[in-house]
């Protein structure tokens, strides 16, 4: 048996994988545009009805029965209502001029397959997620918040489960609370952009996946161990660009050893991120300890082409006064953030935003 060259195999493998991805994208886009078109037709038909509310209800009921009989599952009344809402929510996504072209071909579908190819960047497509993702997004009434979750889910390849978890943990509100009005506006337009240390920060961190009880007793070592056991979940909670470097990183000088609880590297910021875990209220000693860790990494570990080290103290309870008077006013590298063992109330966070 002749031995294949690695180049030959890799070239064919790449071609097959691209073909499969293209087929999946075509199927997904065609399906979404079909649902969009169904929604448009339903809405336009409703607008011709006399008693719109009662008319729409009866029409959907009859339409559901006929489509289910003809095509099988997938056309329940609730699904038809989602198609309708999908169109009403995203109708501005497709320009009127393009819609006219679509109607000449009697649907969006023929146009989509012509426009979609391997060179088409996904950002130019009107919809880049799966239908199940959009069902979750349609449940979000606030347009800015919905746009944020759509962008983040697309950019980070969130599963539907992860999208739901991020929404339930109120990541949008927590990021918004750590930003000014312009920063909040940017979240809705571009998602989370990482350019400076404060961009990676949330108002607080949600660790409900650790299954810790708010009133239970556990040590800092227990907390660290649980985080390591659920490291993938924890890194998703931290956000974009984080790589795990190690736990209990030791350094010694003058005969004394010190240990950094968790060390990460953020490839977007090009810097080390040190995490120290505290199960109680923040003290000035905690901040001083983190300052020493950051100084050590800046002076002994980081290279010239890397940015200054960031230190985050993850504590059960913040002490804003201690933070204010312990850290310099121009501080850009050391932060203290609370962690919560349970999912927050989105309503309360929304009130804080505004």
Residue pairs with C-beta under 8 A, 6 or more apart in sequence:
18 118
22 116
22 117
22 118
25 116
25 122
26 112
26 113
26 116
28 130
28 131
29 112
29 116
29 125
29 127
30 109
30 112
30 113
31 131
32 126
32 127
32 131
32 134
33 107
33 108
33 109
33 112
33 126
33 127
34 107
34 108
34 109
35 82
35 83
35 86
35 131
36 83
36 86
36 87
36 90
36 94
36 108
36 126
36 127
37 102
37 107
37 108
37 109
38 80
38 83
38 87
39 83
39 84
39 85
39 86
39 87
39 88
40 87
40 91
42 56
42 59
42 60
42 63
42 80
42 83
42 84
42 87
43 84
43 87
43 88
45 59
46 52
46 55
46 56
46 59
49 55
49 56
49 59
60 77
60 80
60 81
60 84
61 77
63 75
63 80
64 75
64 76
64 77
64 79
64 80
67 75
67 80
68 75
68 76
82 135
82 138
85 138
86 134
86 138
89 138
89 146
90 126
90 127
93 126
93 127
94 102
94 108
94 126
98 111
101 111
102 108
102 111
105 111
116 125
122 128
122 154
127 134
128 154
129 137
129 150
129 153
129 154
130 160
132 160
133 150
133 153
133 158
133 160
133 163
136 160
136 163
136 164
136 167
137 146
137 149
137 150
137 153
137 163
140 146
140 149
140 167
143 188
144 184
144 185
144 187
144 188
145 172
145 188
147 188
147 189
148 172
148 187
148 188
148 191
149 163
149 166
149 167
149 172
151 190
151 191
152 158
152 166
152 171
152 191
152 192
153 162
153 163
155 191
156 240
158 166
162 236
165 209
166 236
168 343
168 346
169 206
169 208
169 237
169 343
169 344
170 206
170 343
170 344
170 346
170 349
171 202
172 187
173 203
173 344
173 346
173 349
173 350
173 352
173 353
174 202
174 203
174 204
174 206
174 344
174 349
175 187
175 192
175 202
175 203
176 183
176 184
176 187
176 353
177 202
177 203
177 349
177 352
177 353
178 198
178 201
178 202
178 203
179 186
179 187
184 353
186 193
192 199
192 239
192 240
193 199
194 200
194 239
194 240
194 241
194 266
194 268
194 269
196 269
196 332
197 269
197 271
197 310
197 332
197 333
197 335
198 332
198 335
199 269
200 238
200 239
200 240
200 241
200 266
200 269
200 273
200 310
201 312
201 335
201 337
202 239
202 337
203 337
203 349
204 337
204 338
204 339
204 340
204 344
205 237
205 238
205 314
205 337
205 338
205 339
205 340
206 237
206 339
206 340
206 342
206 343
206 344
207 227
207 234
207 237
207 339
207 340
207 341
208 340
208 341
208 342
208 343
209 230
209 233
209 234
209 237
210 223
210 226
210 227
210 230
210 341
211 226
212 218
212 223
212 226
212 341
213 341
214 341
214 342
218 226
218 279
219 279
220 261
220 277
220 278
220 279
223 277
223 279
224 247
224 248
224 261
224 262
224 277
227 234
227 262
227 277
228 247
231 244
235 242
235 244
235 264
238 264
240 268
241 266
241 267
241 268
241 269
242 264
242 265
242 266
242 273
243 264
243 265
243 266
243 267
244 262
244 264
245 263
245 264
245 265
245 272
246 262
246 263
247 261
247 262
247 263
248 259
248 260
248 261
249 259
249 260
249 263
250 257
250 258
250 259
251 257
251 258
251 260
251 296
251 300
252 258
258 292
258 293
258 296
260 274
260 275
260 276
260 293
261 275
261 276
261 277
262 274
262 275
262 277
263 272
263 273
263 274
263 275
264 272
264 273
264 274
264 275
265 271
265 272
265 273
266 273
266 310
269 307
269 310
270 305
270 306
270 307
271 302
271 306
271 307
271 308
271 309
271 310
272 297
272 301
272 302
272 306
272 309
272 310
273 309
273 310
273 311
273 312
274 290
274 293
274 294
274 297
274 309
274 310
274 311
274 312
275 312
275 313
275 314
276 286
276 289
276 290
276 293
276 311
276 312
276 313
276 314
277 314
277 315
278 286
278 313
278 314
278 315
278 316
279 315
279 316
280 315
280 316
280 317
281 315
281 316
281 317
281 319
282 313
282 315
282 317
282 318
282 319
282 322
282 323
282 336
283 319
283 322
284 322
284 326
286 313
286 315
286 336
287 313
287 322
287 323
287 326
287 327
287 334
287 336
288 326
290 311
290 313
290 334
291 311
291 334
293 311
294 308
294 309
294 310
294 311
294 333
294 334
297 309
298 308
298 309
301 309
302 308
302 309
308 332
308 333
309 333
310 333
310 334
310 335
311 333
311 334
311 335
312 334
312 335
312 336
312 337
313 334
313 335
313 336
313 337
314 337
314 338
314 339
315 336
315 337
315 338
315 339
316 338
316 339
317 338
318 336
318 337
318 338
319 336
323 336
327 334
